[in-house]
Amino acid sequence: MRISVYVPLLVTVILAALAPRAARRPAPRPAAWSLACAALVAATGWLGSLALLAFTGFAQIPEVAEEGHWSVAALRTQDPVSLTVAAVSALTLAVGLVSLGVATLRQVRHALWARRECDRMHGDTELAVIDDEVPQAFALPGTPGRIVVSRGMLRCLGDTEREALLAHERAHLNGRHHRFQTVWRLTAAANPLLRPLAEAGGFILERWADEEAAARVGSRRVVARAVGRAALASAGASRPAALAATGGAVPQRVQALLAPPPPRRTLPFVVGTLLLTLCSASLVKAASDSESLVESAERAQCAADAGAMGAAGVGRPSQRTDVCCHHGGADEHSRRRR
């Protein structure tokens, strides 16, 4: 456990540094899925490693060891986690869990707001045109979702550009992009190091919708022009939702649309898969080692208690065995009975 428990922390740092840049190069759809999986695994590994470090360190406190009936000396010999490391890990874990809880409440409130807004809008069609001169267009997730466009935005675009804009927002709804956003926001709340993944994820979702719109209208240039004009028209206007054609780094999106479609790349996904596998395997090994460590410390304390009772001449051997089993668990009881 001495090394394996720190591997998920190291993998998280590597992913936070390399994944945002690497995810912008491949096709956006697989990149979004890969980035979501990376965020989930990295956040789980981060929280799990912090929990194991905190437990192993606090377990070496004599009062805690007395309650748990294990040997402090055995724990310190096999895995000497300092109390400082345990305290820092526990504090970081607590802050992450509280932040995760707050972010979860916000996401629930946002989902309820989106559902209420969908119910308030007139008509049964997917498209809802609002009488507002402020240029805005966004996808409102719900059951079903709605595409909201203002009259001011429609006046800023030509017919083909309107089609491209609607295709972009429809891609957000069909791809359930709000779920990806939820994953990135929650994982970033649990671990601030993963915020670059959330920021890159928002850009990748817009690129995903751009590519879907280009395939729908049959022209990458038309989509680029629609994105550029929509962004210029709505500059300075507040956006009620994040799934909008004007989101993300618009110049980079336009540049990508004016270039050929992104090629399929396998190397970033292979490297990412290896890192995530290493993170998961290390966390499982660290958890297994922690369990074995506690069991070994319990057996050591059981043996020490039995030896002390034997030296004092307390009770018959069978009675000493029963007392030891009471502190050491059922496995130790079965072993001594045999």
C-alpha positions in Angstrom: 0.0 0.0 0.0 3.0 2.3 0.5 3.2 3.0 -3.2 -0.2 1.9 -4.7 -2.2 4.4 -2.6 -0.4 7.4 -4.1 -0.7 6.2 -7.7 -4.3 7.5 -8.2 -3.2 10.9 -6.9 -0.4 11.0 -9.4 -2.6 9.8 -12.2 -5.1 12.6 -11.4 -2.4 15.2 -11.7 -1.2 13.8 -15.0 -4.7 13.7 -16.4 -5.4 17.2 -15.3 -2.2 18.4 -17.0 -2.4 16.5 -20.3 -6.0 15.4 -20.9 -7.5 18.9 -21.7 -5.0 19.6 -24.5 -5.0 16.0 -25.8 -8.8 15.8 -25.9 -9.1 18.7 -28.4 -7.3 16.9 -31.2 -9.4 13.8 -31.9 -13.0 13.7 -33.1 -15.1 15.5 -30.4 -17.7 12.7 -29.8 -15.2 10.0 -28.6 -13.2 12.7 -26.9 -16.2 13.8 -24.8 -16.9 10.2 -23.7 -13.2 9.6 -22.9 -13.0 12.8 -20.9 -16.1 12.0 -18.9 -14.7 8.5 -18.1 -11.3 10.0 -17.1 -13.0 12.5 -14.8 -15.1 9.8 -13.1 -12.2 7.4 -12.6 -9.8 10.1 -11.5 -12.2 11.6 -9.0 -13.0 8.2 -7.5 -9.3 7.3 -7.3 -8.6 10.7 -5.7 -11.3 10.4 -3.0 -10.5 6.7 -2.4 -6.7 7.3 -1.9 -7.4 10.2 0.5 -9.8 8.0 2.5 -7.2 5.2 2.8 -4.4 7.6 3.8 -6.6 9.2 6.4 -7.8 5.9 7.9 -4.3 4.4 8.0 -2.8 7.4 9.7 -5.6 7.8 12.3 -5.6 4.1 12.9 -2.1 4.5 14.5 -3.5 6.7 17.2 -3.4 4.6 20.4 -6.9 5.5 21.4 -8.3 4.5 18.0 -6.2 1.3 18.0 -7.6 0.4 21.4 -11.1 0.8 20.2 -10.4 -1.3 17.0 -8.3 -3.9 18.9 -5.3 -3.8 16.7 -1.6 -3.2 17.2 -0.2 0.3 16.7 3.3 -1.1 16.4 2.3 -3.5 13.6 0.6 -0.7 11.7 3.6 1.6 12.0 6.0 -1.1 11.0 4.1 -2.2 7.9 2.7 1.2 6.7 4.0 4.2 8.6 1.7 6.9 7.5 2.3 10.0 9.5 -0.4 11.8 11.4 0.3 15.0 9.4 -0.4 13.2 6.1 -3.5 11.6 7.6 -4.8 15.0 8.8 -4.2 16.7 5.5 -5.8 13.8 3.6 -8.8 13.9 5.9 -9.2 17.6 5.6 -8.9 17.5 1.8 -11.4 14.6 1.7 -13.9 16.5 3.9 -13.7 19.6 1.8 -14.1 17.6 -1.4 -17.2 15.8 -0.1 -18.8 19.0 1.1 -18.1 20.7 -2.2 -19.5 17.6 -4.0 -22.7 17.8 -2.0 -23.1 21.5 -2.7 -22.5 20.9 -6.4 -25.0 18.1 -6.5 -27.7 20.3 -5.0 -26.9 23.0 -7.6 -27.3 20.5 -10.4 -30.6 19.2 -9.0 -31.9 22.8 -8.8 -30.7 23.5 -12.4 -32.4 20.3 -13.6 -35.7 21.3 -11.9 -35.4 24.8 -13.3 -34.9 23.5 -16.8 -38.0 21.2 -16.5 -40.1 24.1 -15.2 -39.0 26.3 -18.1 -39.9 23.6 -20.6 -43.3 23.2 -19.1 -43.9 27.0 -19.1 -43.2 27.4 -22.8 -46.1 27.3 -25.2 -46.6 24.7 -28.0 -45.7 21.1 -28.3 -42.9 21.5 -30.9 -39.2 21.1 -30.2 -38.6 24.7 -31.2 -39.7 27.6 -29.0 -39.4 31.1 -30.4 -39.4 33.8 -27.7 -40.4 37.4 -28.4 -37.1 39.0 -27.4 -34.9 41.4 -29.4 -31.8 40.2 -27.5 -30.1 37.6 -29.7 -29.9 34.3 -27.9 -30.3 30.6 -28.7 -29.8 27.7 -26.4 -30.9 24.1 -25.8 -33.0 23.5 -22.7 -32.6 19.9 -21.5 -35.8 18.3 -20.3 -38.3 15.5 -21.1 -38.4 16.3 -23.9 -35.9 19.2 -24.3 -36.6 22.4 -26.1 -34.6 24.6 -28.5 -35.1 28.2 -27.5 -34.4 31.0 -30.0 -35.2 34.6 -29.8 -36.6 36.7 -32.6 -33.5 38.9 -32.3 -31.3 35.9 -33.1 -33.4 34.8 -36.1 -33.1 38.3 -37.6 -29.3 38.1 -37.4 -29.0 34.9 -39.5 -29.9 33.8 -43.0 -32.0 30.8 -43.8 -29.1 28.3 -44.1 -27.5 29.8 -41.0 -30.7 29.4 -39.1 -30.8 25.7 -40.1 -27.2 25.3 -39.0 -28.0 26.9 -35.6 -31.0 24.7 -35.0 -29.0 21.6 -36.0 -26.3 22.6 -33.5 -28.8 23.0 -30.6 -30.6 19.8 -31.6 -27.3 17.9 -31.4 -26.9 19.1 -27.8 -30.3 17.6 -27.0 -29.9 14.4 -28.9 -26.4 13.8 -27.4 -27.6 14.4 -23.9 -24.7 16.9 -23.5 -26.1 18.2 -20.2 -25.2 14.8 -18.6 -21.6 15.2 -19.6 -21.6 18.7 -18.1 -23.0 17.3 -14.9 -20.3 14.7 -14.6 -17.5 17.2 -15.2 -19.0 19.7 -12.7 -19.4 17.2 -10.0 -15.9 15.7 -10.4 -14.4 19.1 -10.5 -16.2 19.9 -7.3 -14.8 16.8 -5.6 -11.3 17.6 -6.9 -10.4 21.1 -8.0 -7.5 19.6 -10.0 -10.1 18.3 -12.5 -11.4 21.8 -13.4 -9.3 21.9 -16.6 -11.2 18.8 -17.7 -14.5 20.5 -17.1 -13.4 23.6 -19.1 -12.1 21.5 -22.0 -15.3 19.4 -21.8 -17.5 22.4 -22.5 -15.5 23.3 -25.6 -15.6 19.7 -26.8 -19.3 19.5 -26.5 -19.7 22.6 -28.7 -17.3 21.0 -31.2 -19.4 17.9 -31.1 -22.5 19.9 -31.9 -20.7 21.8 -34.6 -19.7 18.6 -36.3 -23.2 17.2 -36.1 -24.6 20.4 -37.5 -22.1 20.4 -40.4 -23.1 16.8 -41.3 -26.7 17.8 -41.1 -26.6 20.8 -43.4 -23.8 19.5 -45.5 -21.5 22.5 -45.2 -18.9 23.2 -42.6 -18.5 26.7 -43.9 -22.2 27.5 -43.3 -21.9 26.3 -39.7 -18.8 28.3 -39.1 -20.5 31.4 -40.4 -23.6 30.8 -38.3 -21.5 30.2 -35.2 -19.5 33.4 -35.8 -22.5 35.6 -36.5 -24.5 34.2 -33.5 -21.5 34.9 -31.2 -21.0 38.4 -32.5 -24.7 39.2 -32.2 -25.1 37.9 -28.7 -21.8 39.4 -27.4 -22.4 40.8 -23.9 -25.8 39.2 -23.5 -26.4 36.9 -20.6 -26.9 33.2 -21.3 -29.5 31.3 -19.2 -28.1 28.0 -20.3 -24.6 26.7 -21.1 -25.7 24.5 -24.1 -25.6 27.3 -26.6 -24.0 27.8 -30.0 -22.3 30.9 -28.7 -20.5 29.0 -26.0 -16.9 27.9 -25.8 -13.9 29.4 -27.6 -15.7 30.6 -30.7 -12.6 31.5 -32.8 -11.1 28.1 -32.3 -14.4 26.5 -33.2 -14.7 28.5 -36.4 -11.1 27.6 -37.3 -11.8 23.9 -36.8 -14.9 24.1 -39.0 -13.0 25.8 -41.8 -10.5 22.9 -41.7 -11.2 19.3 -42.7 -13.0 17.0 -40.3 -10.7 15.9 -37.4 -9.0 12.5 -38.1 -9.5 9.5 -35.9 -6.6 9.2 -33.4 -6.0 6.2 -31.3 -2.8 7.1 -29.4 -4.5 9.5 -26.9 -7.2 7.0 -26.1 -4.7 4.2 -25.6 -2.6 6.3 -23.3 -5.7 7.5 -21.4 -7.0 3.9 -21.1 -3.7 2.7 -19.6 -3.6 5.6 -17.1 -7.2 4.9 -16.0 -6.5 1.2 -15.7 -3.4 1.9 -13.6 -5.5 4.2 -11.4 -8.2 1.7 -10.9 -5.9 -1.3 -10.3 -3.8 0.8 -7.8 -6.8 1.8 -5.8 -8.1 -1.8 -5.6 -4.7 -3.0 -4.5 -4.4 -0.2 -1.9 -7.8 -1.1 -0.5 -6.9 -4.8 -0.4 -3.5 -4.0 1.3 -5.3 -1.8 3.8 -7.7 -4.6 4.7 -4.8 -7.1 5.0 -2.9 -4.6 7.1 -5.7 -4.2 9.6 -6.2 -8.0 9.9 -2.5 -8.4 10.5 -2.5 -5.7 13.2 -5.5 -7.4 14.8 -3.7 -10.8 14.9 -0.6 -9.1 16.3 -2.7 -7.5 19.1 -4.5 -10.8 19.7 -1.2 -12.6 20.1 0.2 -9.9 22.4 -3.0 -10.0 24.6 -2.8 -13.8 24.8 0.9 -13.7 25.7 0.3 -11.1 28.4 -2.5 -13.2 29.9 -0.5 -16.3 29.7 2.4 -14.6 31.5 0.1 -13.4 34.2 -1.4 -16.9 34.6 -5.0 -15.7 33.9 -7.4 -18.5 33.0 -7.0 -21.7 31.2 -5.5 -21.8 27.6 -9.0 -22.2 26.1 -10.2 -19.1 28.0 -7.2 -17.1 26.8 -8.0 -18.2 23.3 -11.6 -17.1 23.6 -10.6 -13.6 24.9 -8.1 -13.3 22.0 -10.8 -14.2 19.5 -13.1 -11.6 21.0 -10.5 -8.9 20.1 -9.1 -10.5 17.0 -12.2 -11.6 15.1 -13.8 -14.9 14.0 -10.9 -15.9 11.7 -8.5 -15.8 14.5 -10.9 -17.8 16.6 -11.2 -20.6 14.0 -7.4 -20.7 13.5 -6.7 -21.1 17.2 -9.4 -23.7 17.7 -7.8 -25.8 15.0 
